[in-house]
Amino acid sequence: QVQLEESGGGLVQAGDSLRLSCTASGNTFSNYRTAWFRQAPGREREFVAIISGSGRSTFYSGSVKGRFTASRDDAKNSVYLNMNSLKPEDTAVYYCAAVLGAVLPPSMRSRNNPNEYPYWGQGTQVTVSS
C-alpha cells in the first residue's frame, strides 16, 4: 500500500497558475496509477485527471483539459498537477488518489470513479478569486 500527501494549494486570482504535489510513501509508486479529484462545498467529488504509472498516459476531465497537466517524478515518489488559467469554478479541495496497477484502464468509469481508488491523501484547498 501507499500513503499519500498533497501540498501546494492556496489562494490565487483568476487566470493564475498553481502546482499541486502528491508525495507517496510505502510501496513502489510507479506501480500505481494516480488520479486527481476535487470536491467543492455541497458537491460530489469530481474526477480531474489521471496519470499512468509510467507517466506516459494521461486523461483529463473536459472541464480542465487544456488547462491542467498531470506529471510524475517517480525518483521523488511524486505526482504533480499543473493548473493554468485558473477559474473561480476550480475552487475546491483537491485530492490525489492511487490504485495498484500502472496502466490506465480502458473503461472511463474505472478511471473517474472515486470508489476505484483505495488510497487517498488528506486534500489541499485551492481557492480562486474572481
C-alpha positions in Angstrom: 0.0 0.0 0.0 0.9 3.7 -0.2 0.4 6.7 1.9 -0.3 10.0 0.0 0.1 13.6 1.0 -0.9 16.6 -1.1 0.6 20.1 -0.9 0.7 23.2 -3.0 -2.8 24.6 -2.6 -3.5 28.2 -1.8 -5.5 31.4 -2.7 -4.9 32.7 -6.2 -6.6 35.0 -8.6 -8.5 34.0 -11.7 -6.0 33.5 -14.6 -3.2 32.5 -12.2 -1.3 29.2 -12.1 -0.7 26.7 -9.3 1.1 23.4 -9.0 -0.1 20.7 -6.7 2.1 17.9 -5.4 1.2 14.5 -4.2 4.0 12.6 -2.4 3.8 8.9 -1.7 5.5 6.7 0.8 5.3 3.0 1.0 5.5 0.7 -2.0 6.9 1.5 -5.4 4.9 4.4 -6.6 5.4 3.7 -10.3 3.3 0.5 -9.8 0.3 2.8 -9.1 -1.8 4.8 -11.5 -2.7 8.1 -9.7 -5.6 10.4 -10.1 -6.6 13.9 -9.0 -10.1 14.6 -7.8 -11.7 17.7 -6.4 -14.6 18.5 -4.2 -16.3 21.8 -3.8 -18.7 22.5 -0.9 -22.0 20.9 -1.3 -20.9 19.0 -4.4 -19.8 15.4 -5.1 -16.2 14.5 -5.5 -15.3 15.2 -9.2 -12.6 13.5 -11.3 -10.0 15.8 -12.6 -7.1 13.8 -14.2 -5.3 10.5 -14.1 -1.7 9.5 -15.0 -0.3 6.1 -15.6 2.5 4.6 -13.5 4.9 5.3 -16.3 3.7 8.9 -16.7 3.3 8.3 -20.5 -0.5 8.2 -20.4 -2.9 10.8 -19.1 -6.6 11.6 -19.3 -8.5 14.7 -18.2 -12.0 15.8 -17.5 -13.5 18.1 -20.1 -13.6 21.0 -17.6 -9.8 21.1 -17.2 -8.5 19.6 -20.4 -6.1 22.1 -22.0 -5.5 24.0 -18.7 -4.3 21.3 -16.3 -1.4 18.9 -16.8 -0.6 15.9 -14.7 3.0 14.6 -14.5 5.1 12.4 -12.2 8.6 12.0 -11.0 9.0 8.5 -9.5 12.5 9.3 -8.4 10.8 11.7 -6.0 7.8 9.5 -5.4 5.6 12.4 -6.6 2.8 13.2 -8.9 2.0 16.8 -9.9 -0.9 18.7 -11.2 0.0 21.9 -13.0 -3.0 24.2 -13.2 -3.1 27.1 -15.5 -5.7 29.7 -16.4 -7.5 29.0 -13.1 -11.1 30.0 -12.8 -13.3 30.6 -9.7 -15.2 27.4 -10.5 -11.9 25.5 -10.0 -12.2 26.3 -6.3 -12.3 23.0 -4.3 -10.3 20.7 -2.1 -8.1 18.7 -4.3 -7.2 15.1 -3.6 -4.8 12.7 -5.1 -5.8 9.0 -5.2 -3.9 5.9 -6.2 -4.7 2.3 -7.1 -2.3 -0.6 -7.8 -1.8 -1.1 -11.5 0.2 1.2 -13.7 -1.8 1.1 -16.9 -4.8 3.2 -17.4 -7.9 1.0 -17.7 -9.9 1.4 -21.0 -13.2 2.0 -19.1 -13.9 5.6 -18.3 -15.8 4.6 -15.3 -12.7 2.8 -13.9 -10.8 6.0 -14.4 -13.1 8.5 -13.0 -15.0 6.6 -10.2 -13.6 7.6 -6.8 -14.6 4.2 -5.5 -12.0 2.6 -7.7 -9.2 4.2 -5.6 -8.3 2.7 -2.2 -5.6 5.2 -1.3 -6.2 8.9 -0.7 -4.4 11.9 0.6 -6.0 14.3 3.0 -6.6 17.0 0.4 -5.3 20.5 -0.2 -7.5 23.6 -0.6 -7.4 25.6 -3.8 -9.3 28.9 -3.8 -9.6 31.0 -7.0 -10.9 34.6 -6.5 -12.5 36.5 -9.4 
